[in-house]
Amino acid sequence: MKLYIAEKKNVADVMAEYLFGKDFATFKKARYYKKGDTVVTWAMGHVLEMAPPSHYGAEKWTDYPVMPEKWEKLPSSKAQSREQLAAIGELLKTADVVVNGGDPDREGQLLVDEILVYFNYRKATQRIYIQAWDHDSVKKAFGSIIDYKLNGADACGCMYKAGYCRERADWLVGMNLSRAYTVQARKQKIYDLFRIGRVVTPTLALVVHREEEIQNFVEKEYYEMVGTFHKDGSQKTFTARHVPGEDLPMDSEGRVLDKNVLAIVMGKVTGRPGKVTKCTCKKGTESPPLPYSLDTLQVEANRSLGYSPKVVLDTAQSLYEKKLTSYPRSDCNYIPTSQHGDGEKILKMLAGYGIPGADQGSLVNKSKAFNDKKVTAHHAIIPTGVVPKELNEKETALYKMIASRYVLQYLPSCEFNSMQFEITVAGELFKGSGKSILKEGFREFMRRDAKEDKKDEEQAELPDIREGDSVAGEYKIEEKVTKPPSRFTEGTLLAAMTNIWRFVDPKNPNREKLKEVKGIGTPATRDDIIAKLMQTQFGVKKDGTPNILTPMVTKEKKELVPTDFGKTLIKNIAESLTKPDLTAVMEMALSEIAEGKRDPAEYMQKVADMVKSNIRFAEERQYEDIRKTAPSKAYPCPVCGKPLIQLYSKAKGKKFWICKGCEETTGKARFFDDEKNEPFIPKCPKCGTVLKRLARKDGSGYFWMCEKCEGSDKFFEDKNGKPVLKKTAKTAGAKAKGRTRALKKR
């Protein structure tokens, strides 16, 4: 029996349709498809979870470090996932060959292989990489299935090892250091949860350090001189910018801060003839921008459409599931050369769909995007050739972005003439440049945006000058002001995570190597990391100690701003945890494990040593709380006395309070509304009993009831979610009594 295991149900549907035909649904059982000796089943994402610290005997937060000698996984806490896992286990008992149909990346390899390891499967294993869900792509995938050895030394086995090393390293860092810092900070009356993570912490540090730069920024006025030149009395002019000589007083950035200094220079050159001392002209070409990877798509869509990284990922996933685009969680901007010919069919479809330039695209043109050497486990995000139908607004906008960028790969390059020139006037140097377009090529159909429309200082029309020509000029001094760096947006922070090498000390010997790592986190997890920075939740521990999940970052309009707690966290933890190069170097090591160039055991030992070193730092640290507000206090339940927990309802968009103590004793949790960050607890004005809010059975609204009082004292009207505590609730009581009498008669 040959068993295909897809990552999700919808991928299994695609596989079953290819294997069994259009009527594949007729072969469906409860949790798999079967026809003859071929079976297709599916996971539900990760159906196995890393065992928690308590599984290894570390029940309390003070029980650390936790360093498992034998790592274990447990069935998911979700009932449906557990049932699906059990079904896969039964199928594995009779399977002779298993085909891993996980997503074509490290996590996809891990997700299925961990199931095989869990059930101790020892027979033949194969791998299929499905990049897109259209028929042609699926056909190619089934024609390229490869054999591999589970946990072996081949490409798939090494990818699995990199996957479990990643999750174990994240577990060691997150579980141990979050415990150590939280426990030690709590001793010094800082009650927030210190959420430490291999990726989330350096990402937070980027936001905090950027804010420090902004707050410490000192505005400076500086001055530049620009010359407007012409030749032989010609009406055509061109500009060049003055280059201050070394004898002029300047700051460390080479800026002139004293306007009088340039005024003297302007007096020196005014009315004096100039000479072209250098002039270089050359023809050049500009290639189309590469197709989108997930990170470049997220950055561009955030900037031009205002979509958050998560919205982009979810929308791209939807397009993928509708078979309109290829695999969305790609970190690659290149396409296999074998797919260049597919453009003929895809361009024709896109032309009919109305994508600009598609009707002029040609297989004669082949951009640098078609490069087998730069294609990783999956290629760039591109359209499949399936005609889009019934897309919502976000899907339409994102599909057009993906399709337009694909079309550019089949259009000619942009051709231009460029010029660099220098002019000397009375010993003072001026530099200028120019660029004129000969053939627009792909630029004629490129999506226009603010960056493209912004005019630079290059001449749109090249000046007719040669080296040695005499020119005359007029001059002006421009007043400028230095600007602080911009705050991160979700898009620019994601770009920073992707290009983390830019934030590594230039003296770091690994800086150049880190360009190859493609950042911290993965395309599929970076949006979750950013969301975690803004996560909010309030609660209390069982002993009544505040247990506050304070946001580390907030979003003001589109800008990300660190909270006081976010600043406090970065200020108090070991500096090494905040450095982007730490996690980037770890990612580089994971890449080497995936390539079979590094021993997983050696890597895990280094992670363990790093964790122990940071625990020592956490325990010796004198913590400093720079927050402006104190943490919330604990509120006891008025019924059972146990602490209430404050939660947030996404569905209702508001906070509320819950008592788990009541649930433990009565089997039903007690809920309270939130009022100004405190639980709203209405009590009976006569006996002090906590009132209950009940819905009228006729659907006409709500009323409140005291469980102890009788008669008219028992019921209260509801107004805007609160009881009317004055003795004006006879109507509510009468209606309630009427219902009681009616029930008795029945």
MARKE-415293 format. One record per residue (C-alpha): residue number from 1; chain; x, y, z. Coordinates in steps of 0.2 Angstrom, whole numbers, m for minus. Example, Ala and Ser with C-alpha at 12.3 -4.5 7.8 and 13.67 -1.06 7.14 Angstrom:
BEGIN
  semar  lumdo     xx     yy     zz
      1      A     62    m22     39
      2      A     68     m5     36
END
This chain:
BEGIN
  semar  lumdo     xx     yy     zz
      1      A      0      0      0
      2      A      6     17     m5
      3      A      1     31      8
      4      A      2     49      3
      5      A      2     61     18
      6      A     m2     79     14
      7      A      0     94     26
      8      A    m18     99     26
      9      A    m35     93     19
     10      A    m35    104      4
     11      A    m18     98     m2
     12      A    m24     80      0
     13      A    m39     85    m11
     14      A    m27     91    m25
     15      A    m17     75    m24
     16      A    m33     64    m24
     17      A    m40     73    m39
     18      A    m24     70    m48
     19      A    m22     52    m43
     20      A    m41     46    m44
     21      A    m48     59    m56
     22      A    m62     71    m55
     23      A    m74     59    m46
     24      A    m61     58    m32
     25      A    m74     62    m19
     26      A    m82     45    m21
     27      A    m66     37    m14
     28      A    m67     47      2
     29      A    m68     38     19
     30      A    m69     47     36
     31      A    m51     53     36
     32      A    m43     48     20
     33      A    m46     44      1
     34      A    m43     26     m5
     35      A    m43     18    m22
     36      A    m35      1    m23
     37      A    m18      1    m15
     38      A    m16     20    m15
     39      A    m22     30      0
     40      A    m21     49      2
     41      A    m23     56     20
     42      A    m18     72     28
     43      A    m11     80     44
     44      A    m19     96     51
     45      A     m4    107     52
     46      A      7    100     67
     47      A     m3     86     74
     48      A     11     83     87
     49      A     17     96    100
     50      A     33     98    109
     51      A     31     91    127
     52      A     29    105    139
     53      A     42    108    154
     54      A     29     99    166
     55      A     31     83    156
     56      A     50     83    161
     57      A     45     86    179
     58      A     47    106    179
     59      A     30    110    186
     60      A     33    127    192
     61      A     41    142    184
     62      A     55    142    196
     63      A     60    124    190
     64      A     73    129    177
     65      A     84    125    167
     66      A     74    112    158
     67      A     86    102    147
     68      A     78     86    140
     69      A     90     72    138
     70      A     77     63    127
     71      A     65     75    117
     72      A     47     70    117
     73      A     32     75    107
     74      A     14     73    112
     75      A     m2     72    102
     76      A    m10     89     99
     77      A    m21     97    112
     78      A    m35     99     99
     79      A    m47     84     98
     80      A    m48     84     79
     81      A    m29     84     77
     82      A    m28     69     89
     83      A    m41     60     80
     84      A    m33     63     63
     85      A    m16     57     71
     86      A    m23     41     77
     87      A    m31     38     59
     88      A    m13     41     51
     89      A     m6     29     64
     90      A    m18     15     59
     91      A    m14     18     40
     92      A      4     17     43
     93      A      3     m1     50
     94      A     m1     m7     33
     95      A      9      6     22
     96      A     23     m1     12
     97      A     28     16      5
     98      A     25     33     13
     99      A     26     49      2
    100      A     29     65     12
    101      A     17     78      5
    102      A     21     92     17
    103      A     24    110     11
    104      A     40    111      1
    105      A     51    119     15
    106      A     59    114     32
    107      A     43    114     42
    108      A     34    104     29
    109      A     47     91     30
    110      A     47     91     49
    111      A     28     90     50
    112      A     26     74     41
    113      A     42     66     46
    114      A     39     68     65
    115      A     23     58     63
    116      A     33     44     55
    117      A     46     45     69
    118      A     32     45     82
    119      A     24     29     76
    120      A     41     21     73
    121      A     38     19     54
    122      A     53     10     46
    123      A     48      6     28
    124      A     51     16     12
    125      A     49     35     11
    126      A     47     47     m3
    127      A     45     65     m5
    128      A     34     76    m17
    129      A     36     94    m19
    130      A     20    103    m24
    131      A     24    121    m29
    132      A      6    125    m36
    133      A    m11    117    m37
    134      A    m15    119    m55
    135      A    m15    103    m65
    136      A      2    106    m75
    137      A     11    110    m59
    138      A      4     95    m49
    139      A      8     83    m64
    140      A     26     89    m64
    141      A     27     86    m45
    142      A     21     68    m47
    143      A     34     66    m60
    144      A     48     71    m49
    145      A     45     61    m33
    146      A     61     56    m25
    147      A     66     42    m13
    148      A     74     47      4
    149      A     79     40     20
    150      A     70     45     36
    151      A     82     55     47
    152      A     96     50     35
    153      A    110     60     27
    154      A    101     64     11
    155      A     93     81      7
    156      A     76     77     15
    157      A     84     69     30
    158      A     95     84     33
    159      A     80     96     31
    160      A     71     86     44
    161      A     86     88     56
    162      A     86    106     53
    163      A     68    107     57
    164      A     69     98     74
    165      A     84    108     78
    166      A     75    124     75
    167      A     60    120     86
    168      A     71    113    100
    169      A     82    128    100
    170      A     67    139    101
    171      A     60    129    115
    172      A     76    129    125
    173      A     77    148    123
    174      A     59    152    125
    175      A     55    141    140
    176      A     70    143    150
    177      A     74    161    148
    178      A     56    167    149
    179      A     55    158    166
    180      A     72    164    172
    181      A     69    182    168
    182      A     51    183    174
    183      A     55    174    190
    184      A     70    185    194
    185      A     61    201    189
    186      A     46    197    199
    187      A     57    196    215
    188      A     61    214    211
    189      A     42    219    209
    190      A     41    218    190
    191      A     26    207    187
    192      A     25    207    168
    193      A     29    191    159
    194      A     46    192    151
    195      A     43    183    134
    196      A     60    179    127
    197      A     62    171    110
    198      A     76    168     98
    199      A     68    178     85
    200      A     55    189     94
    201      A     68    197    106
    202      A     80    204     93
    203      A     65    209     83
    204      A     59    219     98
    205      A     76    226    100
    206      A     76    233     82
    207      A     60    243     87
    208      A     67    249    104
    209      A     84    254     97
    210      A     76    264     82
    211      A     65    273     95
    212      A     80    277    105
    213      A     88    284     89
    214      A     73    295     86
    215      A     71    301    104
    216      A     90    305    105
    217      A     90    313     88
    218      A     96    331     88
    219      A     91    341     73
    220      A    104    350     63
    221      A    103    364     50
    222      A    116    362     36
    223      A    118    370     19
    224      A    122    364      1
    225      A    126    375    m15
    226      A    119    370    m32
    227      A    125    377    m48
    228      A    114    379    m64
    229      A    126    379    m79
    230      A    124    382    m98
    231      A    136    381   m112
    232      A    140    394   m125
    233      A    125    405   m121
    234      A    113    390   m124
    235      A     96    391   m116
    236      A     97    373   m111
    237      A    103    372    m93
    238      A    109    358    m82
    239      A    113    357    m63
    240      A    128    351    m53
    241      A    131    350    m34
    242      A    146    358    m25
    243      A    158    346    m17
    244      A    165    355     m1
    245      A    184    354     m1
    246      A    193    347     14
    247      A    198    364     20
    248      A    180    369     24
    249      A    173    366     41
    250      A    161    351     41
    251      A    153    339     53
    252      A    158    320     53
    253      A    145    317     40
    254      A    153    330     28
    255      A    140    343     30
    256      A    143    362     30
    257      A    134    369     46
    258      A    139    387     43
    259      A    130    396     29
    260      A    143    410     29
    261      A    156    397     24
    262      A    146    393      8
    263      A    142    412      5
    264      A    161    415      4
    265      A    163    401     m9
    266      A    148    407    m19
    267      A    156    424    m20
    268      A    172    416    m26
    269      A    164    407    m40
    270      A    150    419    m46
    271      A    155    427    m62
    272      A    169    416    m65
    273      A    170    404    m80
    274      A    169    385    m77
    275      A    177    370    m86
    276      A    171    353    m89
    277      A    185    343    m81
    278      A    178    326    m82
    279      A    164    318    m93
    280      A    159    300    m94
    281      A    145    294   m105
    282      A    139    276   m107
    283      A    124    266   m113
    284      A    116    254   m100
    285      A    101    243    m98
    286      A     90    240    m83
    287      A     82    223    m80
    288      A     65    220    m73
    289      A     63    218    m54
    290      A     62    200    m49
    291      A     46    191    m45
    292      A     39    192    m28
    293      A     45    181    m13
    294      A     33    181      2
    295      A     43    194     11
    296      A     45    206     m4
    297      A     26    204     m7
    298      A     22    208     11
    299      A     34    223     11
    300      A     27    230     m5
    301      A      8    227     m1
    302      A     10    235     16
    303      A     18    250      8
    304      A      7    252     m7
    305      A    m10    244     m1
    306      A     m8    246     18
    307      A    m10    227     21
    308      A     m3    219     36
    309      A     10    205     34
    310      A     m3    193     40
    311      A    m17    199     29
    312      A     m4    197     14
    313      A      0    179     19
    314      A    m18    174     22
    315      A    m23    182      5
    316      A     m8    174     m4
    317      A    m13    157      4
    318      A    m31    159     m2
    319      A    m25    162    m20
    320      A    m14    147    m19
    321      A    m28    136    m13
    322      A    m39    143    m27
    323      A    m25    136    m39
    324      A    m22    154    m45
    325      A     m4    156    m39
    326      A     11    145    m34
    327      A     16    141    m16
    328      A     15    157     m5
    329      A     28    154      9
    330      A     43    156     m3
    331      A     59    165      2
    332      A     64    164    m17
    333      A     63    177    m30
    334      A     69    166    m45
    335      A     60    154    m57
    336      A     66    137    m64
    337      A     72    139    m82
    338      A     61    125    m87
    339      A     46    135    m83
    340      A     50    149    m95
    341      A     40    141   m109
    342      A     25    141    m98
    343      A     24    160   m100
    344      A     16    158   m117
    345      A      0    151   m110
    346      A      0    161    m94
    347      A      3    178   m103
    348      A    m12    174   m115
    349      A    m23    171   m100
    350      A    m16    187    m91
    351      A    m19    197   m107
    352      A    m37    192   m107
    353      A    m38    196    m88
    354      A    m32    214    m92
    355      A    m15    214    m84
    356      A     m5    228    m93
    357      A      9    222   m104
    358      A      4    204   m105
    359      A     m1    206   m123
    360      A     16    212   m127
    361      A     26    199   m117
    362      A     36    187   m127
    363      A     46    171   m125
    364      A     60    180   m134
    365      A     63    190   m118
    366      A     70    180   m103
    367      A     74    190    m88
    368      A     87    186    m75
    369      A     73    178    m64
    370      A     75    162    m74
    371      A     90    155    m65
    372      A     91    137    m59
    373      A    106    140    m47
    374      A     96    153    m37
    375      A     80    143    m35
    376      A     78    135    m17
    377      A     66    123    m11
    378      A     52    133    m19
    379      A     52    146    m33
    380      A     45    164    m33
    381      A     26    167    m31
    382      A     19    167    m49
    383      A      2    165    m57
    384      A     m2    147    m63
    385      A    m12    151    m79
    386      A    m29    147    m71
    387      A    m42    161    m74
    388      A    m46    171    m58
    389      A    m65    171    m54
    390      A    m75    178    m39
    391      A    m60    186    m30
    392      A    m63    198    m16
    393      A    m55    215    m15
    394      A    m39    210     m7
    395      A    m37    194    m17
    396      A    m39    204    m33
    397      A    m27    218    m28
    398      A    m14    205    m23
    399      A    m16    194    m38
    400      A    m14    209    m49
    401      A      3    213    m40
    402      A      9    195    m43
    403      A      3    194    m61
    404      A     10    211    m65
    405      A     27    207    m58
    406      A     27    191    m68
    407      A     23    199    m84
    408      A     38    210    m83
    409      A     49    195    m84
    410      A     44    193   m103
    411      A     46    211   m107
    412      A     62    220   m114
    413      A     75    228   m103
    414      A     75    247   m101
    415      A     89    255   m111
    416      A     96    272   m107
    417      A    111    283   m109
    418      A    120    289    m93
    419      A    132    303    m89
    420      A    143    307    m75
    421      A    152    324    m76
    422      A    163    336    m65
    423      A    165    355    m67
    424      A    178    366    m59
    425      A    175    384    m56
    426      A    189    395    m48
    427      A    196    379    m40
    428      A    179    373    m33
    429      A    172    356    m38
    430      A    154    353    m44
    431      A    147    336    m48
    432      A    132    331    m58
    433      A    124    316    m68
    434      A    111    313    m80
    435      A    101    299    m87
    436      A     90    298   m103
    437      A     79    284   m108
    438      A     81    277   m125
    439      A     68    263   m124
    440      A     57    261   m109
    441      A     55    242   m111
    442      A     47    234    m96
    443      A     46    252    m87
    444      A     31    256    m98
    445      A     20    244    m89
    446      A     28    244    m72
    447      A     17    247    m57
    448      A     19    265    m53
    449      A     22    270    m35
    450      A     28    284    m25
    451      A     46    278    m26
    452      A     45    277    m45
    453      A     37    294    m48
    454      A     49    303    m36
    455      A     61    313    m47
    456      A     79    312    m43
    457      A     92    325    m47
    458      A     98    317    m63
    459      A     95    327    m79
    460      A     80    320    m89
    461      A     89    326   m105
    462      A    108    324   m105
    463      A    118    340   m107
    464      A    128    342   m123
    465      A    145    344   m116
    466      A    162    336   m118
    467      A    177    336   m107
    468      A    186    353   m109
    469      A    171    363   m113
    470      A    169    380   m105
    471      A    152    383    m96
    472      A    145    398    m86
    473      A    134    396    m70
    474      A    123    404    m58
    475      A    123    398    m39
    476      A    111    397    m25
    477      A    113    390     m7
    478      A    100    378     m1
    479      A     95    377     17
    480      A     92    359     24
    481      A     88    350     40
    482      A     94    333     46
    483      A     79    321     49
    484      A     78    307     62
    485      A     76    289     56
    486      A     58    284     52
    487      A     49    272     64
    488      A     46    255     58
    489      A     30    250     50
    490      A     25    232     49
    491      A     31    231     31
    492      A     48    239     35
    493      A     51    229     51
    494      A     47    213     40
    495      A     60    220     28
    496      A     73    223     42
    497      A     70    205     48
    498      A     73    198     30
    499      A     89    209     28
    500      A     95    207     45
    501      A    113    208     40
    502      A    111    227     37
    503      A    109    229     56
    504      A    124    219     60
    505      A    140    228     66
    506      A    151    230     50
    507      A    166    223     60
    508      A    157    207     63
    509      A    166    194     52
    510      A    150    185     48
    511      A    141    200     41
    512      A    144    195     23
    513      A    139    177     26
    514      A    123    183     34
    515      A    117    190     18
    516      A    114    172     12
    517      A    104    167     27
    518      A     89    177     22
    519      A     86    185     39
    520      A     78    179     55
    521      A     63    169     56
    522      A     55    162     41
    523      A     43    169     28
    524      A     29    160     36
    525      A     32    165     54
    526      A     38    183     53
    527      A     20    190     53
    528      A     17    180     69
    529      A     32    187     77
    530      A     27    205     74
    531      A      9    201     80
    532      A     17    193     96
    533      A     25    210    100
    534      A      8    218    100
    535      A     m1    204    110
    536      A    m10    209    125
    537      A    m18    199    139
    538      A    m21    202    158
    539      A    m23    189    172
    540      A    m17    183    188
    541      A     m8    168    195
    542      A    m17    155    206
    543      A     m9    164    221
    544      A    m16    180    216
    545      A      0    187    209
    546      A     m3    198    194
    547      A      1    189    178
    548      A      1    202    165
    549      A      5    199    146
    550      A      9    217    142
    551      A     11    222    124
    552      A     29    226    120
    553      A     25    236    104
    554      A     10    246    100
    555      A      4    253     83
    556      A      1    271     81
    557      A     m7    274     64
    558      A      5    264     54
    559      A     20    266     65
    560      A     27    253     77
    561      A     31    261     94
    562      A     39    251    109
    563      A     29    252    125
    564      A     38    256    142
    565      A     38    237    146
    566      A     46    233    129
    567      A     60    246    133
    568      A     61    238    151
    569      A     63    221    144
    570      A     77    225    132
    571      A     86    236    145
    572      A     86    221    157
    573      A     90    206    147
    574      A    108    201    141
    575      A    113    211    127
    576      A    118    196    117
    577      A     99    191    116
    578      A     95    208    108
    579      A    108    207     94
    580      A    102    202     77
    581      A    118    193     73
    582      A    115    180     87
    583      A     99    173     79
    584      A    105    176     62
    585      A    121    165     65
    586      A    109    152     72
    587      A     99    153     56
    588      A    115    151     46
    589      A    119    135     57
    590      A    102    128     53
    591      A    105    131     35
    592      A    121    121     36
    593      A    112    107     45
    594      A    100    107     31
    595      A    114    105     19
    596      A    122     91     29
    597      A    137    102     33
    598      A    135    103     52
    599      A    131     91     66
    600      A    114     93     74
    601      A    121     87     91
    602      A    135    100     91
    603      A    122    114     87
    604      A    111    109    101
    605      A    125    109    113
    606      A    130    127    109
    607      A    112    132    111
    608      A    111    124    128
    609      A    127    132    133
    610      A    120    149    128
    611      A    104    147    137
    612      A    114    142    153
    613      A    125    157    152
    614      A    109    169    150
    615      A    101    161    165
    616      A    116    165    175
    617      A    115    183    169
    618      A     96    184    173
    619      A     99    178    191
    620      A    113    191    194
    621      A    104    205    186
    622      A     98    220    196
    623      A     82    225    186
    624      A     77    242    182
    625      A     59    246    179
    626      A     57    261    167
    627      A     38    259    165
    628      A     27    274    168
    629      A     12    264    175
    630      A     12    251    188
    631      A      5    234    184
    632      A    m14    230    187
    633      A    m18    223    204
    634      A    m27    207    207
    635      A    m46    206    209
    636      A    m54    192    219
    637      A    m70    184    213
    638      A    m85    190    224
    639      A    m92    173    225
    640      A    m78    161    228
    641      A    m64    173    232
    642      A    m52    166    219
    643      A    m43    178    208
    644      A    m52    184    192
    645      A    m43    183    175
    646      A    m45    197    163
    647      A    m46    192    144
    648      A    m49    200    128
    649      A    m63    195    116
    650      A    m58    197     97
    651      A    m76    193     92
    652      A    m83    207    103
    653      A    m68    218    102
    654      A    m68    221    121
    655      A    m60    215    138
    656      A    m70    204    150
    657      A    m66    195    167
    658      A    m68    176    170
    659      A    m68    166    187
    660      A    m60    149    184
    661      A    m63    145    203
    662      A    m82    145    200
    663      A    m80    134    186
    664      A    m70    122    196
    665      A    m83    121    210
    666      A    m99    123    200
    667      A    m94    117    183
    668      A    m98    134    176
    669      A    m87    149    174
    670      A    m93    166    180
    671      A    m91    181    169
    672      A    m90    199    172
    673      A    m89    214    161
    674      A    m74    226    161
    675      A    m76    244    166
    676      A    m60    255    165
    677      A    m49    240    167
    678      A    m58    233    182
    679      A    m71    220    184
    680      A    m89    227    184
    681      A    m97    217    199
    682      A   m116    223    201
    683      A   m123    218    218
    684      A   m140    218    226
    685      A   m143    234    235
    686      A   m153    224    249
    687      A   m142    209    253
    688      A   m126    212    243
    689      A   m127    196    233
    690      A   m119    197    216
    691      A   m133    199    203
    692      A   m135    188    187
    693      A   m139    195    170
    694      A   m151    184    161
    695      A   m159    184    144
    696      A   m178    186    142
    697      A   m185    170    134
    698      A   m196    180    122
    699      A   m180    189    115
    700      A   m185    206    121
    701      A   m169    209    130
    702      A   m161    206    147
    703      A   m165    207    166
    704      A   m155    205    182
    705      A   m159    193    196
    706      A   m153    191    214
    707      A   m152    173    219
    708      A   m156    176    238
    709      A   m170    189    238
    710      A   m189    186    235
    711      A   m203    195    227
    712      A   m200    212    219
    713      A   m183    213    227
    714      A   m177    199    216
    715      A   m178    207    199
    716      A   m170    222    191
    717      A   m172    230    174
    718      A   m157    231    162
    719      A   m151    247    155
    720      A   m136    247    143
    721      A   m129    231    151
    722      A   m131    237    169
    723      A   m144    234    182
    724      A   m156    248    187
    725      A   m153    246    206
    726      A   m168    258    211
    727      A   m184    250    216
    728      A   m191    252    199
    729      A   m189    234    192
    730      A   m207    228    196
    731      A   m210    225    178
    732      A   m195    213    176
    733      A   m201    204    192
    734      A   m219    203    186
    735      A   m213    196    169
    736      A   m201    183    177
    737      A   m215    178    189
    738      A   m227    176    175
    739      A   m215    164    166
    740      A   m213    154    182
    741      A   m233    152    184
    742      A   m234    147    166
    743      A   m221    133    168
    744      A   m230    127    184
    745      A   m247    125    175
    746      A   m238    115    161
END
